Amino acid sequence: MGVVVLGVGYCGSFPTSSGLSYRELIARAASMAYQDAGINPEQIDGAVTVEEDFISGYSIADEYTPDQIGMVRKPIYTVPGDFLQGIGSAVMQIKTGRFKTVVVASFSKASNVLTKDEVVGFAYDPIFNRLGVTPHYLAGIEMQHFLSGSSFTAVDVAEFSAKSRNSALCNPLAPYASRVNVSDVLGARSVASPVTELMMARPADAAVVVVLGTDDEVMDTARKPVYVTGTGWASGNSIIERRDHGISAGTALAAKMAYAEANIENPEAEIDVAYVCDIYAHRALMHMEALGLSCDMLPFVNPDGGAQAGGDLFEATSGARFFDAVRQLRGEAGVHQIEGAERALVHGWRGVPTDTCAVVILEGEGR
């Protein structure tokens, strides 16, 4: 049984969205996704919501989700993780044969969080790793280890950040697009040496909703079908002291699963465009290595600016990349088109201090 993307919706991203509640953000994205799919909420069999109580500001936050996605009294499965983990969960539900259509929703209302770094700090072990300093210290350690063990330099990291922000200048969904150069990135305020402020994605508000269904549904609903042909997610060692900080083991494991499912043997040759998590610029390069993608792929990585330009959406960050990838494969306006792109890789990372990652392979109807 094949799984197809029937519709996508995206409301954002905004540095702040004081005129919209998080429920209104989700409702708008859901309306877009349902209109895109050409279906009504009544036709959806179930939902997967991806959110974290700490970020939402509510205990058992998923209880506040059914209304705005039209899922009252319908089964909802909640993933407190990365958006692509929600996609993988929805794909499995559809493949059971019990669900024909499943909606996946996530959001960020980062502007509501006054102490974002303190919230991130809660993810660290309170005895051994919560050191009373910026939680981004682990990113600094990772960047040092990564650069020392690879052919990349700090200049390469800065070039990636500058390229991402510059390439998104015409992207209306990228509030942090800017004309910067390598010197600007390297000379920005230090956050956790050698990580500078311009090597990090800034928080933003947005909501992402995706409607998935069986390939039986595609003839009646989807515009130009995009198929989910591979999924995988995994975690590296959860104990920071036992982890190799120069690699992303979680990415490598997740990619192995997704590649096997999508019958990809040579990712460099078989993937046309990649959307890679770049909450930190060096992490994007680290993830590329773990995905088996070389520097030659850089022009085809995050062509619309990624999180560096679009913002850190917490759990929804990879959802924005999923949205970009679907529009890329459909050939829709407003996306930096990669000529002949028929297969896309979307990658997500949970963020520090984890090495929890996910990979999804999407294919257009022409492949």
Stockholm file with secondary structure:
# STOCKHOLM 1.0

chainA/1-367         MGVVVLGVGYCGSFPTSSGLSYRELIARAASMAYQDAGINPEQIDGAVTVEEDFISGYSIADEYTPDQIGMVRKPIYTVPGDFLQGIGSAVMQIKTGRFKTVVVASFSKASNVLTKDEVVGFAYDPIFNRLGVTPHYLAGIEMQHFLSGSSFTAVDVAEFSAKSRNSALCNPLAPYASRVNVSDVLGARSVASPVTELMMARPADAAVVVVLGTDDEVMDTARKPVYVTGTGWASGNSIIERRDHGISAGTALAAKMAYAEANIENPEAEIDVAYVCDIYAHRALMHMEALGLSCDMLPFVNPDGGAQAGGDLFEATSGARFFDAVRQLRGEAGVHQIEGAERALVHGWRGVPTDTCAVVILEGEGR
#=GR chainA/1-367 SS CCEEEEEEEEEEEESCCTTSCHHHHHHHHHHHHHHHHTCCGGGCCEEEEECCHHHHTSTTGGGGSHHHHTCTTSCEEEESSCHHHHHHHHHHHHHTTSCSEEEEEEEEEGGGCSCHHHHHHTTSCTTTTCCSSCTTHHHHHHHHHHHHTSSCCHHHHHHHHHHHHHHTTTCTTCTTCCCCCHHHHHTSCEEETTEEGGGBCCBCEEEEEEEEEETTSTTTSCSSCEEEEEEEEEECCSCGGGSCTTSCHHHHHHHHHHHHHHTCSCHHHHCSEEECCCSBHHHHHHHHHHHTCCGGGGGGBSTTCHHHHHCBCGGGHHHHHHHHHHHHHHTCTTSCCCTTCCEEEEEEECCTTCCEEEEEEEEETTC
#=GC SS_cons         CCEEEEEEEEEEEESCCTTSCHHHHHHHHHHHHHHHHTCCGGGCCEEEEECCHHHHTSTTGGGGSHHHHTCTTSCEEEESSCHHHHHHHHHHHHHTTSCSEEEEEEEEEGGGCSCHHHHHHTTSCTTTTCCSSCTTHHHHHHHHHHHHTSSCCHHHHHHHHHHHHHHTTTCTTCTTCCCCCHHHHHTSCEEETTEEGGGBCCBCEEEEEEEEEETTSTTTSCSSCEEEEEEEEEECCSCGGGSCTTSCHHHHHHHHHHHHHHTCSCHHHHCSEEECCCSBHHHHHHHHHHHTCCGGGGGGBSTTCHHHHHCBCGGGHHHHHHHHHHHHHHTCTTSCCCTTCCEEEEEEECCTTCCEEEEEEEEETTC
//
